[in-house]
Amino acid sequence: MKPTLAQRAEFYSMRGMLGALGLLSWETACRIGASLGAAGYSPLRIRKDVVEKQIAGAFPEKSPEEVQRIARASFEHLGRTAIETALLPQREGGVLSLVERVDGWDRVEQARAEGKGMIFVAGHHGNWELLGAYIAARGIPFEVIARGMGNPLFGDYVNKIRTSLGMVVMHDSDAVKRTPRALRAGRAVGFLSDQGVKGLASTYVTFLGRPAKTPRGAAVFALRFNAPVFFVDGIRLPNGKYRVIIEPVEVAPTGDRETDVDAIVIRFTELLEKWVREFPEQYFWQHRRWRRQPPDTPRELRDPTLDD
């Protein structure tokens, strides 16, 4: 899709800003990113109401003041994550120097030793782009499924960053064809599986107490190719470095394919929910997670961003 004049102006303004930030120290650039993110919350109020309503809906026990604190922190986190991602290829020491702790990597090494293709499932929590770069930096042949962006210049730019960090990018329209090839070749494939996209094969599972449309592709491929599934997350620590979490997702075929697919989706969604509950400030609340729900969803469990 040919970019519009407005999209070009938006993109090159961003590139100019990143060029200037690239001249600064890593810590200073990331701190500025957090400040830019906070400005999105206030005074710009970009999706401010959506973020606050979703947090309040997910955590009804929290006070309005605590909801606002989490909301502002989520904007700061998003701004910092965006700058980290853009500047990661030029960071001295690379992505490995940003990871302080890793939990569960031995399971990945075991699967690699057996020559198995692997499936990694993540949500929009922590720094999901850093996760992909970390897996590739550890020597895992890694392909990531990417959706197009509203501004194609941004999409091309992000995919170039991913490629420079060792990932192989496949467009979501090619995933049905390319994922089997990757798994048969003993490669790993990464899925972001916490957004209900129109037209994408999905199932409804409970996430933070409400039914949410959730992609089922990772589960379908896991069963079809007997591939191990790992839930992964990258939690930012107070010192600015990261803790990478890898948890196996049980794949236990019963012979009922639809039931088995749903069970896997439920398992990795429960793992994501566990970490979102522990670190709510690091979730991408700017996306309307409960926008698509079953038509018979009870009123009290509907999308909290909808007006009564």
C-alpha positions in Angstrom: 0.0 0.0 0.0 1.4 3.3 -1.0 1.9 5.7 2.0 0.0 9.0 2.0 1.7 12.3 2.4 0.6 12.5 6.0 2.0 9.0 6.7 5.3 10.1 5.2 5.4 13.2 7.3 4.6 11.1 10.4 7.3 8.5 9.6 10.1 10.9 8.8 9.4 13.0 11.9 9.7 9.9 13.9 13.0 8.9 12.2 14.4 12.4 12.9 13.5 12.0 16.6 15.1 8.6 16.8 18.2 9.9 15.1 18.6 12.5 17.8 17.9 10.0 20.6 20.5 7.7 19.1 23.2 10.2 19.9 22.4 10.0 23.6 23.2 7.4 26.1 20.9 4.4 26.3 19.6 5.3 29.7 18.9 8.9 28.7 17.1 8.0 25.5 14.9 5.4 27.3 14.1 7.9 30.0 13.0 10.4 27.3 10.9 7.6 25.7 9.1 7.1 29.0 8.4 10.9 29.3 7.0 10.9 25.7 4.8 8.0 26.7 3.6 9.8 29.8 2.7 12.8 27.6 0.4 10.5 25.6 -1.6 9.9 28.8 -1.6 13.5 29.9 -1.9 16.1 28.5 -2.5 14.4 25.1 -5.0 11.9 26.5 -4.4 9.3 23.7 -6.9 6.5 24.5 -6.7 7.5 28.1 -10.3 6.6 28.8 -9.9 3.2 27.1 -6.9 2.4 29.2 -8.4 3.5 32.5 -11.7 1.7 31.9 -10.0 -1.6 31.0 -7.7 -1.5 34.0 -10.7 -0.7 36.3 -12.6 -3.6 34.6 -9.8 -6.0 35.1 -9.1 -5.0 38.7 -12.4 -3.9 40.2 -10.8 -4.0 43.7 -8.4 -1.1 42.9 -9.2 2.5 43.8 -9.5 5.2 41.1 -6.2 6.6 42.2 -4.5 3.2 41.7 -6.1 2.7 38.3 -4.8 6.1 37.3 -1.3 5.3 38.5 -1.2 2.0 36.6 -2.6 3.8 33.5 0.1 6.4 33.5 2.8 3.8 34.2 1.6 1.8 31.2 2.0 4.8 28.9 5.5 5.4 30.3 6.3 1.7 29.7 5.0 1.8 26.2 7.1 4.9 25.4 10.2 3.4 26.8 9.6 0.0 25.1 9.2 1.8 21.7 12.6 3.6 22.1 14.3 0.5 23.3 13.1 -1.5 20.3 14.1 1.2 17.8 17.6 1.7 19.3 18.3 -2.0 20.2 20.3 -2.8 17.0 22.9 -0.1 17.9 23.1 -0.9 21.6 26.7 -1.9 22.6 26.5 -5.5 23.9 23.2 -6.2 22.1 20.1 -7.7 23.6 22.0 -10.2 25.7 23.4 -7.4 27.8 19.9 -6.2 28.7 18.8 -9.6 30.1 19.7 -10.1 33.8 17.8 -13.3 34.5 16.3 -16.1 32.5 13.9 -18.7 33.8 13.3 -22.0 31.9 15.8 -21.8 29.1 16.8 -25.4 29.8 13.5 -26.6 28.3 14.2 -24.8 25.1 17.7 -26.3 24.9 16.1 -29.8 25.4 13.7 -29.3 22.5 16.6 -27.9 20.3 18.7 -31.0 21.1 15.9 -33.2 20.0 15.7 -31.3 16.7 12.1 -30.2 17.3 10.4 -27.2 15.8 9.1 -25.0 18.6 6.3 -22.6 19.2 6.7 -19.5 21.3 3.6 -17.7 22.5 3.7 -14.2 24.0 1.3 -11.4 24.8 1.7 -7.7 24.5 3.3 -7.5 27.9 6.8 -6.5 29.0 8.9 -6.0 25.9 7.7 -8.5 23.4 10.1 -7.3 20.7 13.1 -7.8 23.0 11.9 -11.3 23.5 12.2 -12.2 19.9 15.6 -10.6 19.6 16.7 -12.6 22.7 15.6 -15.9 21.4 17.4 -15.3 18.1 20.5 -14.1 19.9 20.6 -17.4 21.8 21.0 -19.2 18.4 17.5 -20.4 17.9 16.4 -20.1 14.2 13.4 -17.9 14.9 10.6 -16.8 12.6 8.0 -14.2 13.8 4.5 -13.6 12.5 3.9 -10.0 11.8 0.7 -8.1 11.0 0.6 -5.0 8.7 0.5 -1.6 10.3 -1.8 1.3 9.4 1.3 3.2 8.2 3.2 0.9 5.9 6.4 2.9 6.4 6.3 2.1 10.1 5.7 -1.6 9.3 8.6 -1.8 7.0 10.8 0.0 9.5 9.9 -2.4 12.4 10.4 -5.4 10.2 13.9 -4.2 9.2 14.8 -3.9 12.9 13.5 -7.4 13.5 15.6 -8.7 10.7 18.7 -6.9 11.8 18.3 -8.6 15.2 18.3 -12.1 13.7 14.6 -12.8 13.3 12.9 -13.9 10.1 9.7 -12.1 9.5 6.7 -13.8 7.9 3.5 -11.8 7.2 0.4 -13.2 8.8 -1.1 -13.8 5.4 1.7 -16.2 4.7 1.6 -18.0 8.1 -0.6 -20.9 7.1 2.0 -21.8 4.4 5.2 -20.9 6.0 4.7 -22.1 9.6 4.6 -25.8 8.7 7.8 -25.4 6.7 9.5 -23.8 9.6 8.4 -26.4 12.1 9.3 -29.3 9.8 12.8 -27.8 9.5 13.2 -27.6 13.2 12.8 -23.9 13.5 10.9 -21.9 16.0 7.9 -19.7 15.3 6.7 -16.9 17.5 3.0 -15.9 17.9 1.6 -12.9 19.7 -1.8 -14.3 20.8 -3.7 -11.8 22.9 -5.6 -9.7 20.3 -8.9 -10.6 18.8 -8.4 -9.8 15.2 -11.4 -9.8 12.8 -11.3 -12.8 10.4 -8.6 -14.6 12.3 -9.3 -18.1 13.5 -10.0 -17.7 17.2 -11.7 -19.0 20.3 -13.3 -17.2 23.3 -11.5 -17.7 26.6 -11.6 -15.9 29.9 -9.0 -13.2 30.3 -8.9 -11.2 33.5 -12.5 -12.2 34.2 -14.1 -11.4 30.9 -14.5 -13.5 27.7 -12.0 -12.4 25.0 -11.6 -13.5 21.4 -8.1 -15.1 21.3 -6.2 -16.4 18.3 -5.8 -20.2 18.1 -3.2 -20.6 15.5 -0.4 -21.5 17.9 -2.5 -24.3 19.4 -3.5 -25.6 16.0 0.0 -25.9 14.7 1.3 -27.4 18.0 -1.2 -30.3 17.7 -0.7 -30.8 14.0 3.1 -31.0 14.2 3.5 -32.3 17.8 5.6 -29.2 18.6 6.4 -28.1 22.1 4.8 -24.8 23.1 6.5 -22.2 25.4 4.8 -19.2 26.8 7.4 -16.4 27.0 7.5 -13.0 28.6 10.1 -10.3 29.1 9.6 -8.3 32.4 11.3 -5.0 32.8 13.1 -4.9 36.2 13.5 -1.7 38.3 17.1 -1.3 37.1 16.0 -1.2 33.5 17.2 -4.7 32.6 15.0 -7.7 31.9 13.9 -11.0 33.3 13.0 -13.5 30.5 10.4 -16.0 31.5 9.9 -19.3 29.6 7.1 -21.6 30.7 6.0 -24.8 29.0 2.4 -25.0 27.9 1.0 -28.5 28.2 -0.1 -30.1 25.0 -2.2 -33.2 25.8 -4.1 -34.6 22.8 -7.3 -36.4 23.7 -8.5 -37.1 20.1 -11.0 -34.2 20.2 -9.2 -31.6 18.1 -11.4 -28.7 18.9 -11.4 -29.3 22.6 -7.6 -29.8 22.6 -7.1 -26.5 20.7 -9.2 -24.6 23.2 -7.4 -26.2 26.1 -4.0 -25.0 24.9 -5.4 -21.5 24.3 -6.8 -21.4 27.8 -3.4 -22.6 29.2 -1.3 -19.9 27.6 -3.9 -17.2 28.3 -3.8 -18.2 32.0 -0.1 -17.8 32.0 -0.3 -14.4 30.5 -2.9 -13.4 32.9 -0.7 -14.4 35.8 2.0 -12.1 34.8 -0.3 -9.2 33.8 -1.8 -9.4 37.3 1.7 -9.2 38.8 2.9 -6.4 36.6 -0.2 -4.6 35.2 1.9 -1.5 34.4 3.6 -3.5 31.6 0.5 -4.5 29.7 -0.6 -2.9 26.4 -3.9 -1.6 27.7 -4.2 0.8 24.8 -5.7 -2.0 22.7 -9.3 -2.8 23.4 -8.8 -6.4 24.6 -12.5 -7.2 25.0 -13.8 -5.5 21.9 -14.9 -8.8 20.4 -16.9 -11.1 22.7 -19.7 -13.7 22.3 -23.1 -12.2 21.6 -24.5 -13.7 24.8 -21.9 -12.2 27.1 -23.6 -11.1 30.3 -23.8 -7.4 30.8 -21.5 -7.3 33.7 -18.7 -9.1 31.7 -19.0 -7.0 28.6 -16.2 -4.8 27.2 -15.7 -2.2 30.0 -14.9 0.6 27.4 -18.5 0.5 26.2 -20.9 3.1 27.5 -23.8 1.8 29.5 
